[in-house]
Amino acid sequence: MAPLRKARTAETPRATRRAHGTLESAVLAILWAADGPLSPADVRERLAAHHGDGADELAYTTVVTILTRLFDKGALSRERDGRAFRYAPVADEAGLAARRLTAMLDAAADRTAVLSRFVEDLGDHDEQLLRGLLDARLQQPAADAE
């Protein structure tokens, strides 16, 4: 019986895999730069144009899978366009990072311990920045009441 695929040799090296999340990050960058929602074909085309690292060899189904996973994670919205969908980010990069942090806090058994450890690990600059943001938020309702 003949083998189903050719044995690898020094001349046929294993394809290199992308680092975890690299393709998702590239897709998000494409969507953030777009003027509106994009179809999977549009995303695939822009990936190929902007990311030469084999993006032009990506299967359409791979792009659909990445978009669906990002939608399932709450990072994208989608609207029906014929038989397919068009996708758009629900937030900018900072907003998406904030949503991820909130999701991690929501999943933690001890929210106070997680926040405490987070604050302990902040550098001086970030701690001052966080204090300023919290102070500004405390002042906001007073300013709105006037």
C-alpha positions in Angstrom: 0.0 0.0 0.0 1.4 3.4 -1.0 1.8 6.1 1.8 -0.8 8.8 1.7 1.7 11.5 1.9 5.3 11.9 0.9 7.9 11.4 3.7 9.7 14.5 4.8 13.4 14.8 3.9 15.9 17.5 4.3 14.7 18.9 1.0 11.1 19.1 2.2 11.2 20.8 5.6 8.2 21.1 7.8 6.1 24.2 7.2 6.7 26.9 9.9 3.8 27.6 12.1 2.8 31.1 13.2 3.1 32.0 16.9 -0.1 31.6 18.8 -2.4 34.6 18.2 -0.3 36.1 15.4 -2.9 35.6 12.7 -5.7 36.9 15.0 -3.6 40.0 15.7 -3.0 40.5 12.0 -6.8 40.2 11.2 -7.7 42.6 13.9 -5.1 45.1 12.6 -6.7 44.8 9.1 -10.2 45.4 10.5 -9.1 48.4 12.7 -7.6 50.0 9.6 -10.7 49.4 7.4 -13.3 52.1 6.8 -16.1 49.6 7.5 -17.0 45.9 7.9 -15.1 43.5 5.7 -15.9 40.1 4.2 -13.6 37.2 4.7 -12.4 37.5 1.1 -11.6 41.2 1.7 -9.6 40.3 4.9 -7.8 37.5 3.1 -6.9 39.9 0.2 -5.6 42.6 2.6 -3.6 40.0 4.6 -1.9 38.9 1.5 -1.2 42.5 0.4 0.2 43.6 3.8 1.7 40.5 5.3 3.9 38.6 2.9 4.6 35.7 5.3 2.5 33.2 3.5 -0.7 35.1 4.0 -1.4 34.8 0.3 -1.5 31.0 0.8 -4.1 31.2 3.5 -7.3 29.3 2.7 -10.5 31.2 2.7 -11.8 28.8 5.3 -8.9 29.6 7.6 -9.8 33.3 7.4 -13.4 32.5 8.1 -12.3 30.3 11.1 -10.3 33.2 12.6 -13.1 35.7 12.1 -15.6 33.3 13.7 -13.3 32.7 16.7 -12.9 36.5 17.1 -16.7 36.9 16.9 -17.2 34.2 19.4 -14.7 35.9 21.8 -16.7 39.1 21.5 -14.0 41.0 19.7 -16.0 41.4 16.4 -19.5 42.1 15.3 -20.9 40.7 12.1 -23.7 41.5 9.7 -25.2 39.2 7.1 -24.2 40.1 3.5 -25.9 37.6 1.2 -24.8 34.1 2.2 -21.7 35.4 4.0 -20.9 37.9 6.8 -19.1 41.1 7.0 -17.0 41.7 10.2 -16.0 44.8 12.2 -14.2 45.2 15.5 -16.4 46.1 18.5 -13.7 48.3 20.0 -10.3 49.8 19.2 -7.1 48.1 20.4 -7.3 49.7 23.9 -10.9 48.9 24.3 -10.3 45.3 23.3 -7.5 45.0 25.8 -9.8 46.4 28.5 -12.5 43.9 27.6 -10.0 41.1 28.0 -8.9 42.3 31.4 -12.5 42.6 32.5 -13.2 39.0 31.3 -10.2 37.8 33.2 -11.4 39.6 36.4 -14.9 38.2 35.9 -13.4 34.6 35.7 -11.2 35.0 38.8 -12.4 33.3 42.0 -11.0 36.2 44.1 -11.3 39.4 42.2 -9.8 41.4 45.1 -6.7 39.3 45.2 -6.2 39.6 41.4 -6.6 43.4 41.5 -4.3 43.6 44.5 -1.6 41.6 42.8 -2.0 43.7 39.6 -1.5 46.9 41.5 1.5 45.5 43.4 3.2 44.6 40.1 2.7 48.1 38.5 5.7 50.2 37.9 5.8 53.8 39.4 4.8 55.4 36.2 1.8 53.1 35.6 0.7 53.4 39.2 0.7 57.2 38.9 -1.2 57.0 35.6 -3.8 54.6 37.2 -4.2 56.9 40.2 -4.7 59.9 37.9 -7.4 58.0 35.9 -9.2 56.9 39.0 -9.1 60.4 40.5 -10.5 61.9 37.2 -13.3 59.3 37.3 -14.2 60.2 40.9 -14.4 63.9 39.9 -16.5 63.2 36.8 -19.9 62.7 38.5 -19.4 65.9 40.5 -18.7 67.9 37.3 -21.8 66.3 35.6 -24.0 67.3 38.5 -23.2 71.0 38.2 
